[in-house]
Amino acid sequence: MSPLRELLARVAAHPNEMEARLACAESLREKDAPRAELIRAQVALTGRGMDPARRLTLRKRVDALLREHGKAWLGGLKALGASGFELSRGFVEEVSLSEKSLAEHGETLLALEPIHRLRLEVGDGTGLAKAMAQPWFEQIRWLKLTGDEPADEAVRALATAAHAGRLEGLALSNVDPEGVAALAESAVLTSLRWLSLTGNDGSGDEFAEALAESRFSLERLYLSGTGISEEGIAALAGSERLGSLELLALNRNDLGDEVAEVLAGSEVLVNLQRLELARNELSEEGALAFRLKKALPKLRLLDLRDMGLSARELAPLLKRLGKGVYL
């Protein structure tokens, strides 16, 4: 493996390590000076305290570099079936592609750029299963499965995949409760911290029941638009398995005041910092269940938008959370 390949592998293995990215820039200084400049500029833009004028200059330079050289930099990835590129901190980190393309070209694709986030269109799941059986799949940290067909077979394959153990984030659509139950029982997905089941309407309670018994240590859970009811919320709020949650999204579920009381009274969700309840059916009385500091003691943000709630009547809640209340 060439020195540059080794550095790219290091970036892929440690996406938030800026030293490896800057080492890549130094390695590319003579071979591809514009790319080296892009890496340094985008890494610099992630820092804080930069002079606003300097920040604006760097952003304009990044835009110019992408206009002039982006087509060449992305050409190899496009030839392998990738699209929807997300280029950050000097490198392509996220792409969209089909499971067929992943199975056929995944190893080459992931060697070209330190890609660790995939938006994957799945059919019958065979391409994904084939890819997950390969060691190079361990580079993937975040996976979103899309497609018109049910993703159940793909999800079941994921639960037992030999090289999916480094997945930290997973977003699933068109999945049934049995598939989520298989995930929840997985002995492989031990690194999973972020799970989205948003939009799988009608399955919220069954999802909650499965997750309440899961092996995960989830930090973020998205269940918006799943039709979850008070029963499902009670299962989540009482499960010690979910004591690690820092974010819980329950938007668009027709939830009422009883749910607010269940959540506020949870002795398990003690690490929850963000709770999203937008576009439900809470009244001011229900929202005030969160006014006391003992109700979800680490809560910092409470989303109550699109329910017509009165800021005046929620004064005790606003006193506790201030600008952390979204109305």
DAGI-V791706 format. One record per pair of residues at least 24 apart in sequence whose C-alpha atoms are under 10 Angstrom apart, sorted by the first residue. I is the first residue (numbers start at 0). J is the second residue. Records with the same first field share a line. If there is no record, write none. Layout:
I=J + J
This chain:
2=26
3=27
4=110 + 111 + 112 + 113
5=110
6=113
7=90 + 109 + 110 + 111 + 112 + 113 + 114
8=109 + 110 + 111 + 112 + 113 + 114 + 138
9=113
10=90 + 112 + 113 + 114 + 115
11=90 + 92 + 109 + 110 + 112 + 113 + 114 + 115 + 137 + 138 + 139 + 140
12=113 + 114 + 115 + 137 + 138 + 139 + 140
13=113 + 115 + 138
14=88 + 92 + 113 + 114 + 115 + 140
15=88
17=42 + 43 + 45 + 88
18=42
20=88 + 89 + 90
21=88 + 89
23=89
24=89
33=61 + 64 + 65 + 67 + 68
34=61 + 64 + 65 + 68 + 69 + 72 + 89 + 90
35=89
36=60 + 61 + 64 + 89
37=61 + 62 + 63 + 64 + 65 + 87 + 88 + 89 + 90
38=87 + 88 + 89 + 90
39=88 + 89
40=88 + 89
41=86 + 87 + 88 + 89 + 90
42=87 + 88 + 89
43=88
44=88
45=87 + 88
61=89
72=111 + 112
73=111 + 112
75=107 + 108 + 111 + 112
76=104 + 107 + 108 + 109 + 111 + 112
77=108
78=104 + 108
79=103 + 104 + 105 + 107 + 108
80=104 + 105 + 108
81=105 + 108 + 117 + 118 + 119
82=118
83=117 + 118
84=114 + 117
85=114 + 116
86=112 + 114
90=114
91=115 + 116
92=116 + 117 + 139
93=117 + 118 + 139 + 141 + 142
94=118 + 119
95=119 + 120 + 143 + 144 + 145
96=120 + 121
97=121 + 122 + 126 + 127 + 144 + 145 + 146
98=122 + 123 + 124 + 125 + 126 + 127 + 128 + 129 + 130 + 144
99=124 + 125 + 126 + 127 + 129 + 130
100=126 + 127 + 130
101=126 + 127 + 129 + 130 + 131 + 136
102=126 + 127 + 128 + 129 + 130 + 131 + 132 + 133 + 136
103=129 + 130
104=130
105=130 + 133 + 135 + 136
106=130 + 133 + 134 + 135 + 136 + 138
107=135
109=135 + 136 + 138 + 139
110=135 + 138
113=138 + 139
114=138 + 139 + 140 + 141
115=139 + 140 + 141 + 142 + 166
116=140 + 141 + 142 + 143 + 166 + 168 + 169
117=141 + 142 + 143 + 144 + 169
118=142 + 143 + 144 + 145 + 170
119=143 + 144 + 145 + 146
120=144 + 145 + 146 + 147 + 148 + 150
121=145 + 146 + 147 + 148 + 149 + 150 + 152 + 153
122=146 + 147 + 148 + 149 + 150 + 152 + 153
123=148 + 149 + 150 + 151 + 152 + 153
124=148 + 149 + 150 + 151 + 152 + 153 + 154 + 155 + 156 + 157
125=152 + 153 + 156
126=153
127=152 + 153 + 154 + 156 + 157 + 160
128=152 + 153 + 154 + 155 + 156 + 157 + 159 + 160 + 161
129=156 + 160
130=160 + 162 + 163
131=156 + 157 + 159 + 160 + 161 + 162 + 163 + 164
132=156 + 157 + 159 + 160 + 161 + 162 + 163
133=160 + 161 + 162 + 163
134=161 + 162 + 163
135=162 + 163
136=160 + 161 + 162 + 163 + 164 + 165 + 166
137=161 + 162 + 163 + 164 + 165 + 166
138=162 + 163 + 165 + 166
139=163 + 164 + 165 + 166 + 167 + 168
140=164 + 165 + 166 + 167 + 168 + 169 + 190 + 191
141=165 + 166 + 167 + 168 + 169 + 170 + 191 + 193 + 194
142=166 + 167 + 168 + 169 + 170 + 171 + 194
143=168 + 169 + 170 + 171 + 172 + 194 + 195
144=169 + 170 + 171 + 172 + 173 + 174
145=170 + 171 + 172 + 173
146=171 + 172 + 173
147=172 + 173
148=172 + 173 + 174
149=173 + 174 + 175
150=174 + 175 + 178
151=175 + 176 + 177 + 178 + 179 + 181
152=178
153=178
154=178 + 179 + 180 + 181 + 182
155=179 + 180 + 181 + 182 + 185
156=181 + 182
157=181 + 182 + 185 + 187 + 188
158=182 + 183 + 184 + 185 + 186 + 187 + 188
159=184 + 185 + 186 + 187 + 188
160=185 + 186 + 187 + 188
161=187 + 188
162=187 + 188
163=187 + 188 + 189 + 190 + 191
164=188 + 189 + 190 + 191
165=189 + 190 + 191
166=190 + 191 + 192 + 193
167=191 + 192 + 193 + 194 + 217
168=192 + 193 + 194 + 195 + 217 + 219
169=193 + 194 + 195 + 196 + 220
170=194 + 195 + 196 + 197 + 220 + 221
171=195 + 196 + 197 + 198 + 199
172=196 + 197 + 198 + 199 + 200
173=197 + 198 + 199 + 200
174=198 + 199 + 200 + 202
175=199 + 201 + 202 + 205 + 206
176=201 + 202 + 203 + 204 + 205 + 206 + 207 + 208 + 209
177=205 + 206 + 209
178=206 + 209
179=205 + 206 + 207 + 208 + 209 + 210 + 213
180=205 + 206 + 207 + 208 + 209 + 210 + 212 + 213
181=209 + 213
182=209 + 210 + 213 + 214 + 215
183=208 + 209 + 210 + 211 + 212 + 213 + 214 + 215
184=209 + 210 + 212 + 213 + 214 + 215
185=213 + 214 + 215
186=213 + 214 + 215
187=214
188=214 + 215
189=214 + 215 + 216 + 217
190=215 + 216 + 217
191=215 + 216 + 217 + 218 + 219
192=216 + 217 + 218 + 219 + 220 + 243 + 244
193=217 + 218 + 219 + 220 + 221 + 244 + 246
194=218 + 219 + 220 + 221 + 222
195=219 + 220 + 221 + 222 + 223 + 247 + 248
196=220 + 221 + 222 + 223 + 224 + 225
197=221 + 222 + 223 + 224 + 225 + 226 + 248 + 249 + 250 + 251
198=222 + 223 + 224 + 225 + 226 + 251
199=223 + 224 + 225 + 226
200=224 + 225 + 226 + 227 + 252
201=225 + 226 + 227 + 228 + 252
202=226 + 227 + 228 + 231
203=227 + 228 + 230 + 231 + 232 + 249 + 252
204=228 + 229 + 230 + 231 + 232 + 233 + 234 + 235
205=230 + 231 + 234
206=231 + 234 + 235
207=231 + 232 + 233 + 234 + 235 + 236 + 238
208=232 + 233 + 234 + 235 + 238
209=234 + 235
210=234 + 235 + 238 + 240 + 241
211=235 + 236 + 237 + 238 + 239 + 240 + 241
212=238 + 239 + 240 + 241
213=238 + 240 + 241
214=240 + 241
215=240 + 241 + 243
216=240 + 241 + 242 + 243 + 244
217=241 + 242 + 243 + 244 + 245 + 246
218=242 + 243 + 244 + 245 + 246 + 247 + 270 + 271
219=243 + 244 + 245 + 246 + 247 + 248 + 271 + 273
220=244 + 245 + 246 + 247 + 248 + 249
221=246 + 247 + 248 + 249 + 250 + 275
222=247 + 248 + 249 + 250 + 251 + 252 + 275
223=247 + 248 + 249 + 250 + 251 + 252 + 275 + 276 + 277 + 278
224=248 + 249 + 250 + 251 + 252 + 253 + 278
225=249 + 250 + 251 + 252
226=250 + 251 + 252 + 253 + 254
227=251 + 252 + 253 + 254
228=252 + 253 + 254 + 255 + 257 + 258
229=254 + 255 + 256 + 257 + 258 + 259 + 260 + 261 + 262
230=258 + 261
231=258
232=257 + 258 + 259 + 261 + 262
233=258 + 261 + 262 + 265
234=261
235=261 + 262 + 265 + 267 + 268
236=261 + 262 + 263 + 264 + 265 + 266 + 267 + 268 + 269
237=261 + 262 + 264 + 265 + 266 + 267 + 268
238=265 + 266 + 267 + 268
239=266 + 267 + 268
240=267 + 268
241=267 + 268 + 269 + 270 + 271
242=266 + 267 + 268 + 269 + 270 + 271
243=267 + 268 + 269 + 270 + 271
244=268 + 269 + 270 + 271 + 272 + 273
245=269 + 270 + 271 + 272 + 273 + 274 + 297 + 298
246=270 + 271 + 272 + 273 + 274 + 275 + 298 + 300
247=271 + 272 + 273 + 274 + 275 + 276
248=273 + 274 + 275 + 276 + 277 + 302
249=274 + 275 + 276 + 277 + 278 + 279 + 302
250=274 + 275 + 276 + 277 + 278 + 279 + 302 + 303 + 304
251=275 + 276 + 277 + 278 + 279 + 280 + 305
252=276 + 277 + 278 + 279 + 280
253=277 + 278 + 279 + 280 + 281
254=278 + 279 + 280 + 281
255=279 + 280 + 281 + 282 + 285 + 286
256=280 + 281 + 282 + 283 + 284 + 285 + 286 + 287 + 288
257=281 + 285 + 288
258=285 + 286 + 288
259=284 + 285 + 286 + 287 + 288 + 289
260=284 + 285 + 286 + 287 + 288 + 289 + 294
261=288
262=288 + 289 + 294 + 295
263=287 + 288 + 289 + 290 + 291 + 292 + 293 + 294 + 295 + 296
264=288 + 289 + 293 + 294 + 295
265=293 + 294 + 295
266=293 + 294 + 295 + 296
267=295
268=294 + 295 + 296 + 297 + 298
269=293 + 294 + 295 + 296 + 297 + 298
270=295 + 296 + 297 + 298
271=295 + 296 + 297 + 298 + 299 + 300
272=296 + 297 + 298 + 299 + 300 + 301
273=297 + 298 + 299 + 300 + 301 + 302 + 323
274=298 + 299 + 300 + 301 + 302 + 303 + 324
275=300 + 301 + 302 + 303 + 304 + 325
276=301 + 302 + 303 + 304 + 305 + 306 + 325
277=301 + 302 + 303 + 304 + 305 + 306 + 325 + 326
278=302 + 303 + 304 + 305 + 306 + 307
279=303 + 304 + 305 + 306
280=305 + 306 + 307
281=306 + 307 + 308
282=306 + 307 + 308 + 309
283=307 + 308 + 309 + 310 + 311 + 312 + 313 + 316
284=308 + 312 + 313
286=312 + 313 + 316
287=312 + 313 + 314 + 315 + 316 + 317
288=316
289=315 + 316 + 317 + 319 + 320
290=314 + 315 + 316 + 317 + 318 + 319 + 320
291=315 + 316 + 318 + 319 + 320
292=316 + 319 + 320
298=323
299=323 + 324
300=324 + 325
301=325 + 326
302=326
